[in-house]
């Protein structure tokens, strides 16, 4: 399970972006893959699937900053 922070959500367009903590990479997600009511700047866990091209974050779930063990710089 990957950990990150939701950077942007565009509910009217049906997608958003999450920044992974370990790599600093950004991944797109579909708002239909949110298990919880998640807002921007919240910490989440997620999985990735391969697309052509790129990767998509799926199964986003809210977590707490303490569970991520990573400080924001």
N, C-alpha and C positions, 0 to 999 in steps of 0.2 A: 504494500500500500504506500503510495506517495503522499507527501505532505506539502502544502503550499498555502498561499494567500490569494483570495479573490481580489483581482485588481479592478475589473470592470464588469458590469452586467448591463445588457441592453435588452430588457424584457420585451419591448415592442418589436425587436428583431429576432428574439429567440436564442440569443447566444451571449457569451461573456468570455472573460479570460482569467486564468489562474496562473500565478507565478510559482514554480516549484522551488522549494527551499534549497535543495542540495545542488541543483544545477543553475538556478537563476533563469531557466528557460520559461517562456510563456506558452501556454497551451489553451486553445479554444475549447469551450464546452457548450453544449446545448442546454438551455434552461429546463428542458424536459428531463434532464439527467440529475436534477437536484433532489436529494432525498429530504432535505430540510429547507425551511425558509432561510435562505442565505443572502446576505447583503455584501456590498463591497467592503473590503478590508477585514473580512472574517477569515479565520484559519480553517482549512478543510483538509480532509484526506480524499484521495481520488485514485483511479486507475487510468491507464492509457491504452488506447487501441491504435493500431497502425491504419492509416488511410493513404490514399494515393492522390496527392502528396501529403506528407506530414503525419501528425498524431493528433488525436482527440482525447480530451479528458472526459471520463465518464464516472458515474456513481459518486458524485461529490457529496460529502457528508461533513457537517459542521464539527469542529473540534475546538479545543482551547489552545491558547498560545503556549501554555506550559507543556502540553502534550507534544508540541512540535520540537521542543528543545533547541530552538534556533531563535536568535535575537534578530530583529530587523535593523538594518544599517541605513 
